[in-house]
Amino acid sequence: MAVTVIVGTQWGDEGKGKITDLLARDMDMVVRYQGGNNAGHTVVIKNETFKLHLIPSGIFYANVLCVIGNGVVVDPAVLIQEIETLKSKGHPVDNLRISSQAHVILPYHKDLDKAQEKKKEAGRIGTTCRGIGPCYVDKYNRRGIRIADLYDQKDLRAKLEWNLEEKSFLLEKFYGMKVSSNVETILNEYLGYAHAIKGFVVEESSSVVHDAIQKKKKLLLEGAQGTMLDVDHGTYPYVTSSNPVSSGACVGAGFSPMAVDEIIGVVKAYVTRVGGGPFPTEIEGGVGDQLRDWGNEYGATTGRPRRCGWFDGVVMKHAAKINGLTSLAITKLDVLDNLDKIKLCVAYEYKGKQVTDFPTDIRRLEKCKPVYEEVPGWKEPISKVKDYKDLPQNAKKYLDKLAELANAKISLISVGAERGQIIRI
């Protein structure tokens, strides 16, 4: 297991942070390969909860090099705050590295994000309004500003002037808003950020990753969000602006797919999603509200309540296909402890026929109805179980069904929020 990619198999919030934290202790390097601070990984250590938005989850192990890859978009203010918070709680971040190729989120990206969400005609997506989408737009439109640009004041000024002229026109003429900052304000603010993070920046992060692979070191690649929020393979347009899927790791960190040895899919024992978009197995009220309370289903970044639903095997099959999963890490199994009956979606019904291939056209997806199988619950607490053999029989049967739907073996089972509440198989 030299290179392992860990991915979310649903709409994000599957508990990747805890699994990454667990696996990181045996790694030499952890690389975050996409997304921005619109995502949050929660790690619980003893009685303390850490919510990481940009820094890789392996930061708690001093011997593990943690890299923010070229595929990430970085809000320097958020990153610096995260660094200072970790330091204040006794966790030095000397093992952090930041790619100079990573793109920078600027105030006008947040202005655009907010303006687009307010404009009903533009189609509200339910973004976090943190500027991630507009930053990726600039990246692919070749208008972006990268970490490296922060260290060339003349070039940075020129790029800011051009971008502000363009964004001001769009915001004022189309959205009826004004840009919140001017060139001088942004320049002074971001030059300060550049100074604060300079010691962590590496010019060629892909070389750092490649060298580690060549030396047969153990690497863990972690993304943000999940497969169903992938811009290409998710419920478009209700998706994120990057590729959380396993193949995105190669682009976002800079290495060949031939180097990948294992792809672990993190699977919540039920399903949640945040924001707009179709959600076939959503439970409105009743059990859905109970799952939200029992599972503390509120966004780590925004605090927004998550929509809850039964496990979706069609989504699982889609994620397994797109990512090439070699094993599963099941999370929040304990949240289902109190249920008499548990439903699993094994297919969709569309126009009177059953389908098991996920419809990526949301107009079709919105007309799909879940086809459920019902299994008995186990009705006993499992949070203290340490060994698979000690799980209730009905819990094992439920897990077998999840593995069958994914066509992949289960390697890890989380039975509680604390980092030690994990069963290895």
C-alpha positions as CSV (number, residue, x, y, z in Angstrom):
1,M,0.0,0.0,0.0
2,A,2.4,2.7,-1.2
3,V,-0.2,5.1,-2.7
4,T,-3.8,5.2,-1.4
5,V,-6.6,7.5,-2.5
6,I,-9.5,8.1,-0.2
7,V,-12.7,9.3,-1.7
8,G,-16.3,10.1,-0.6
9,T,-18.9,7.9,-2.3
10,Q,-22.0,10.0,-1.7
11,W,-22.7,13.8,-1.5
12,G,-19.8,14.5,0.9
13,D,-19.8,14.5,4.7
14,E,-19.2,10.8,4.8
15,G,-16.6,11.0,7.6
16,K,-13.4,11.1,5.4
17,G,-11.6,13.2,8.0
18,K,-11.7,10.5,10.7
19,I,-10.7,7.8,8.2
20,T,-7.9,9.9,6.9
21,D,-6.7,10.7,10.4
22,L,-6.7,6.9,11.2
23,L,-4.8,5.9,8.1
24,A,-2.4,8.9,8.3
25,R,-0.5,7.5,11.3
26,D,1.0,4.9,9.0
27,M,1.8,7.2,6.2
28,D,4.8,9.3,5.2
29,M,2.7,11.9,3.3
30,V,-0.9,13.1,3.1
31,V,-1.9,15.2,0.1
32,R,-5.1,17.2,-0.3
33,Y,-5.8,17.3,-4.0
34,Q,-8.9,19.5,-4.7
35,G,-11.6,21.7,-3.3
36,G,-11.3,24.6,-1.0
37,N,-12.6,25.8,2.4
38,N,-16.1,24.9,1.3
39,A,-15.5,21.5,2.9
40,G,-14.6,20.5,6.4
41,H,-13.0,17.3,7.8
42,T,-13.9,16.7,11.4
43,V,-11.4,14.9,13.6
44,V,-12.2,14.1,17.3
45,I,-9.2,13.5,19.5
46,K,-10.1,12.6,23.1
47,N,-12.6,15.3,24.1
48,E,-11.4,17.9,21.5
49,T,-13.0,18.4,18.1
50,F,-10.9,19.8,15.2
51,K,-12.5,21.0,12.0
52,L,-10.0,21.2,9.2
53,H,-11.0,23.1,6.0
54,L,-7.8,23.2,4.0
55,I,-5.0,21.5,6.0
56,P,-4.8,17.7,5.4
57,S,-6.0,15.5,8.2
58,G,-2.6,14.0,8.8
59,I,-1.3,17.3,10.4
60,F,-1.7,15.7,13.8
61,Y,1.3,13.4,13.2
62,A,4.6,15.3,13.2
63,N,6.3,12.7,11.1
64,V,3.8,12.9,8.3
65,L,4.4,15.5,5.5
66,C,1.1,17.3,4.7
67,V,0.8,18.9,1.3
68,I,-1.9,21.2,-0.1
69,G,-1.7,20.3,-3.7
70,N,-2.0,22.3,-6.9
71,G,-5.6,21.3,-7.4
72,V,-6.8,23.1,-4.3
73,V,-8.1,26.7,-4.2
74,V,-6.8,28.5,-1.2
75,D,-8.3,31.3,0.9
76,P,-5.1,32.5,2.6
77,A,-7.0,34.1,5.5
78,V,-8.8,30.9,6.3
79,L,-5.5,28.9,6.0
80,I,-3.6,31.2,8.3
81,Q,-6.5,31.1,10.9
82,E,-6.4,27.3,10.7
83,I,-2.7,27.2,11.2
84,E,-2.9,29.6,14.2
85,T,-5.7,27.6,15.8
86,L,-3.7,24.3,15.5
87,K,-0.7,26.0,17.0
88,S,-2.7,27.4,19.9
89,K,-3.9,23.9,20.8
90,G,-0.4,22.4,20.8
91,H,-0.2,21.1,17.3
92,P,2.8,22.6,15.4
93,V,2.4,22.7,11.6
94,D,6.0,22.4,10.7
95,N,5.1,19.4,8.5
96,L,2.8,21.5,6.2
97,R,3.6,22.3,2.6
98,I,1.6,24.4,0.1
99,S,1.9,24.2,-3.6
100,S,2.9,27.4,-5.4
101,Q,0.6,26.3,-8.2
102,A,-2.5,26.3,-6.0
103,H,-5.0,29.1,-7.0
104,V,-5.9,31.9,-4.6
105,I,-9.4,32.9,-3.6
106,L,-9.8,36.7,-3.7
107,P,-12.5,39.0,-2.4
108,Y,-14.1,39.4,-5.8
109,H,-14.6,35.7,-6.0
110,K,-16.7,35.8,-2.9
111,D,-18.6,38.8,-4.3
112,L,-19.4,36.9,-7.4
113,D,-20.5,33.8,-5.5
114,K,-22.9,35.7,-3.4
115,A,-24.3,37.7,-6.4
116,Q,-24.9,34.5,-8.3
117,E,-26.7,32.8,-5.4
118,K,-28.9,35.9,-5.0
119,K,-29.8,36.1,-8.7
120,K,-32.8,33.7,-8.9
121,E,-32.7,33.7,-12.7
122,A,-29.1,32.4,-12.7
123,G,-30.2,29.2,-10.9
124,R,-29.4,28.9,-7.2
125,I,-27.1,26.0,-6.5
126,G,-26.8,26.3,-2.7
127,T,-23.1,27.1,-2.5
128,T,-21.3,28.1,0.6
129,C,-20.5,31.5,-1.0
130,R,-16.8,31.2,-0.2
131,G,-15.7,32.0,-3.7
132,I,-14.6,28.4,-4.7
133,G,-16.6,28.2,-7.9
134,P,-15.6,31.6,-9.3
135,C,-12.0,30.9,-8.4
136,Y,-12.1,27.7,-10.4
137,V,-13.7,29.6,-13.3
138,D,-10.8,32.0,-13.3
139,K,-8.4,29.1,-13.2
140,Y,-9.8,27.5,-16.3
141,N,-10.3,30.8,-18.0
142,R,-6.6,31.5,-17.5
143,R,-7.3,34.6,-15.4
144,G,-6.4,33.0,-12.1
145,I,-3.9,34.2,-9.5
146,R,-1.7,31.4,-8.0
147,I,0.2,31.3,-4.7
148,A,3.4,32.0,-6.7
149,D,2.0,35.2,-8.0
150,L,1.8,36.6,-4.4
151,Y,5.6,36.9,-4.4
152,D,5.8,39.1,-7.5
153,Q,4.2,42.5,-6.5
154,K,4.4,44.1,-10.0
155,D,2.8,41.1,-11.7
156,L,0.2,40.7,-8.9
157,R,-0.9,44.3,-9.2
158,A,-1.3,43.9,-13.0
159,K,-3.4,40.8,-12.6
160,L,-5.6,42.3,-9.9
161,E,-6.2,45.5,-12.0
162,W,-7.4,43.4,-15.0
163,N,-9.5,41.1,-12.9
164,L,-11.1,43.9,-10.9
165,E,-12.0,45.8,-14.1
166,E,-13.7,42.7,-15.5
167,K,-15.5,41.6,-12.2
168,S,-16.6,45.2,-11.4
169,F,-18.3,45.4,-14.8
170,L,-20.1,42.0,-14.4
171,L,-21.1,42.7,-10.8
172,E,-22.4,46.2,-11.4
173,K,-24.0,45.8,-14.8
174,F,-25.5,42.4,-14.5
175,Y,-25.9,41.6,-10.8
176,G,-26.4,45.2,-9.5
177,M,-23.7,44.9,-6.9
178,K,-20.3,46.5,-6.2
179,V,-16.9,44.9,-5.7
180,S,-16.1,44.9,-2.0
181,S,-12.4,45.8,-2.3
182,N,-10.0,47.8,-4.5
183,V,-6.6,47.0,-5.9
184,E,-4.6,48.7,-3.1
185,T,-6.6,47.0,-0.3
186,I,-6.3,43.6,-1.8
187,L,-2.6,44.1,-2.6
188,N,-1.7,45.1,1.0
189,E,-3.8,42.4,2.5
190,Y,-2.6,39.5,0.3
191,L,1.1,40.6,0.5
192,G,0.7,40.2,4.3
193,Y,-0.8,36.7,3.7
194,A,2.1,35.9,1.4
195,H,4.6,36.8,4.1
196,A,2.8,34.7,6.7
197,I,2.7,31.5,4.7
198,K,6.1,31.8,2.8
199,G,7.8,29.2,4.9
200,F,5.3,26.6,3.9
201,V,5.3,27.2,0.1
202,V,7.1,24.8,-2.2
203,E,7.7,25.7,-5.9
204,E,7.2,22.2,-7.4
205,S,4.8,20.3,-5.2
206,S,4.4,17.6,-7.8
207,S,8.1,16.9,-7.5
208,V,7.7,16.5,-3.8
209,V,5.0,13.9,-4.4
210,H,6.8,12.2,-7.2
211,D,10.0,11.9,-5.2
212,A,8.1,10.3,-2.4
213,I,6.6,7.8,-4.8
214,Q,9.9,7.0,-6.3
215,K,11.3,6.3,-2.9
216,K,8.5,3.9,-2.2
217,K,7.1,6.0,0.7
218,K,3.5,5.6,1.8
219,L,1.2,8.4,0.5
220,L,-2.4,9.1,1.2
221,L,-4.4,11.3,-1.2
222,E,-7.5,13.0,0.3
223,G,-10.2,15.0,-1.4
224,A,-13.1,17.1,-0.3
225,Q,-16.8,16.5,-0.9
226,G,-17.9,13.3,-2.6
227,T,-18.5,11.5,-5.9
228,M,-22.0,12.8,-6.3
229,L,-20.7,16.3,-6.1
230,D,-18.1,15.8,-8.8
231,V,-18.5,18.4,-11.5
232,D,-18.4,15.7,-14.2
233,H,-20.0,12.7,-12.6
234,G,-22.3,14.1,-9.9
235,T,-25.8,15.6,-9.9
236,Y,-24.9,18.5,-12.2
237,P,-25.4,21.4,-11.8
238,Y,-25.9,20.8,-8.0
239,V,-22.2,19.9,-7.7
240,T,-18.9,21.4,-6.6
241,S,-16.5,23.0,-9.1
242,S,-13.8,20.3,-9.1
243,N,-13.2,16.5,-9.3
244,P,-13.4,14.8,-5.9
245,V,-13.3,11.3,-7.6
246,S,-10.2,9.2,-7.4
247,S,-8.9,10.2,-10.8
248,G,-8.9,13.8,-9.7
249,A,-6.1,12.9,-7.2
250,C,-3.6,12.5,-10.1
251,V,-4.4,15.9,-11.6
252,G,-4.7,17.7,-8.3
253,A,-1.4,16.4,-6.8
254,G,0.6,15.8,-10.0
255,F,1.4,12.1,-10.4
256,S,0.6,9.2,-12.7
257,P,-2.5,6.9,-12.1
258,M,-0.1,4.0,-12.5
259,A,1.2,4.8,-9.1
260,V,-2.1,4.2,-7.3
261,D,-2.3,0.9,-5.3
262,E,-5.5,1.3,-3.3
263,I,-8.7,3.3,-3.5
264,I,-10.8,3.4,-0.4
265,G,-14.4,4.6,-0.6
266,V,-15.8,6.2,2.5
267,V,-19.4,5.2,2.9
268,K,-21.9,6.6,5.4
269,A,-24.3,3.9,6.6
270,Y,-27.1,6.1,5.5
271,V,-27.0,9.1,3.1
272,T,-26.9,12.9,3.6
273,R,-26.5,15.9,1.4
274,V,-26.4,19.7,1.9
275,G,-27.9,22.3,-0.4
276,G,-30.1,22.0,-3.4
277,G,-30.5,19.2,-5.9
278,P,-32.3,15.8,-6.3
279,F,-32.0,13.3,-3.5
280,P,-34.0,10.2,-4.3
281,T,-33.9,8.5,-0.8
282,E,-34.4,11.6,1.3
283,I,-36.6,11.1,4.4
284,E,-38.6,14.2,5.2
285,G,-39.4,14.5,8.9
286,G,-39.7,11.5,11.2
287,V,-36.8,9.2,10.9
288,G,-34.9,11.8,8.8
289,D,-35.0,14.3,11.7
290,Q,-33.9,11.5,14.1
291,L,-31.0,10.6,11.9
292,R,-29.9,14.3,11.8
293,D,-30.0,14.5,15.6
294,W,-28.4,11.1,16.3
295,G,-25.7,11.7,13.7
296,N,-25.2,15.4,14.5
297,E,-25.7,16.1,10.8
298,Y,-24.8,19.7,10.5
299,G,-22.1,21.1,8.2
300,A,-18.6,21.3,9.6
301,T,-18.0,24.4,7.5
302,T,-21.4,26.2,7.5
303,G,-23.4,24.6,10.3
304,R,-26.2,24.0,7.8
305,P,-28.6,21.1,8.6
306,R,-28.0,18.1,6.3
307,R,-30.8,16.4,4.4
308,C,-30.9,12.8,5.5
309,G,-32.0,9.6,3.7
310,W,-31.8,5.9,3.5
311,F,-28.7,4.2,2.0
312,D,-28.7,4.5,-1.8
313,G,-27.3,1.4,-3.6
314,V,-27.7,3.0,-7.0
315,V,-25.4,5.8,-5.9
316,M,-23.1,3.3,-4.3
317,K,-22.8,1.3,-7.6
318,H,-22.1,4.5,-9.5
319,A,-19.4,5.6,-7.1
320,A,-17.8,2.2,-7.2
321,K,-17.7,2.3,-11.0
322,I,-16.3,5.8,-11.3
323,N,-13.7,5.5,-8.6
324,G,-12.6,1.9,-9.0
325,L,-12.9,1.2,-5.3
326,T,-10.8,-1.6,-3.8
327,S,-12.3,-1.4,-0.3
328,L,-14.9,0.4,1.8
329,A,-14.7,2.3,5.1
330,I,-18.2,2.4,6.6
331,T,-18.9,5.3,8.9
332,K,-21.7,6.2,11.4
333,L,-23.0,2.6,11.6
334,D,-23.8,3.3,15.3
335,V,-26.3,6.1,14.3
336,L,-28.7,3.3,13.2
337,D,-28.6,1.5,16.6
338,N,-32.1,2.5,17.6
339,L,-34.1,1.6,14.4
340,D,-36.5,-1.3,14.3
341,K,-36.3,-1.5,10.5
342,I,-33.8,-0.1,8.1
343,K,-34.4,0.5,4.4
344,L,-31.9,0.2,1.6
345,C,-32.5,1.5,-1.9
346,V,-31.5,-1.3,-4.4
347,A,-32.8,0.3,-7.6
348,Y,-34.8,3.2,-9.0
349,E,-38.2,3.0,-10.7
350,Y,-38.3,5.2,-13.9
351,K,-41.4,5.1,-16.1
352,G,-42.5,1.8,-14.8
353,K,-39.1,0.1,-15.2
354,Q,-36.3,-0.6,-12.6
355,V,-32.9,0.9,-13.3
356,T,-29.7,0.3,-11.4
357,D,-27.4,2.7,-13.4
358,F,-27.4,6.2,-11.9
359,P,-29.1,8.8,-14.2
360,T,-26.7,11.7,-14.4
361,D,-29.3,13.9,-16.1
362,I,-31.2,15.4,-13.2
363,R,-34.4,15.8,-15.2
364,R,-34.5,12.0,-15.4
365,L,-33.3,11.6,-11.8
366,E,-36.0,13.8,-10.5
367,K,-38.6,11.4,-11.9
368,C,-37.0,8.3,-10.3
369,K,-38.5,6.7,-7.2
370,P,-36.4,4.5,-4.9
371,V,-37.0,0.8,-4.8
372,Y,-36.4,-0.4,-1.2
373,E,-35.5,-3.6,0.6
374,E,-36.2,-3.6,4.3
375,V,-34.0,-5.3,6.8
376,P,-34.3,-5.7,10.6
377,G,-32.3,-3.4,12.9
378,W,-30.1,-4.6,15.7
379,K,-31.6,-2.4,18.5
380,E,-28.4,-2.4,20.7
381,P,-25.5,0.0,21.1
382,I,-22.4,-0.9,19.2
383,S,-20.1,2.1,20.0
384,K,-17.9,0.1,22.3
385,V,-17.5,-2.9,19.9
386,K,-13.8,-3.4,19.0
387,D,-14.0,-6.6,17.0
388,Y,-16.1,-7.4,14.0
389,K,-17.2,-10.8,15.5
390,D,-18.8,-8.9,18.4
391,L,-21.1,-6.9,16.2
392,P,-24.8,-7.9,16.3
393,Q,-25.8,-10.4,13.6
394,N,-28.3,-8.0,12.0
395,A,-25.5,-5.3,11.8
396,K,-23.3,-7.8,10.0
397,K,-26.1,-8.6,7.6
398,Y,-26.6,-4.9,6.9
399,L,-22.9,-4.5,6.2
400,D,-22.8,-7.5,3.9
401,K,-25.6,-5.9,1.9
402,L,-23.6,-2.6,1.5
403,A,-20.5,-4.5,0.4
404,E,-22.6,-6.5,-2.1
405,L,-24.1,-3.3,-3.6
406,A,-20.6,-1.8,-3.9
407,N,-19.0,-5.0,-5.1
408,A,-16.1,-4.3,-2.8
409,K,-14.8,-5.6,0.5
410,I,-15.2,-3.7,3.8
411,S,-11.9,-2.9,5.5
412,L,-12.9,-0.4,8.2
413,I,-16.1,0.3,10.3
414,S,-16.6,3.4,12.4
415,V,-18.9,3.0,15.4
416,G,-18.5,6.4,17.0
417,A,-17.0,9.9,16.5
418,E,-13.8,9.4,18.5
419,R,-10.7,8.4,16.6
420,G,-10.4,5.1,18.5
421,Q,-14.0,3.9,17.7
422,I,-13.1,2.0,14.7
423,I,-13.1,-1.7,13.7
424,R,-10.5,-3.0,11.3
425,I,-11.3,-6.0,9.2
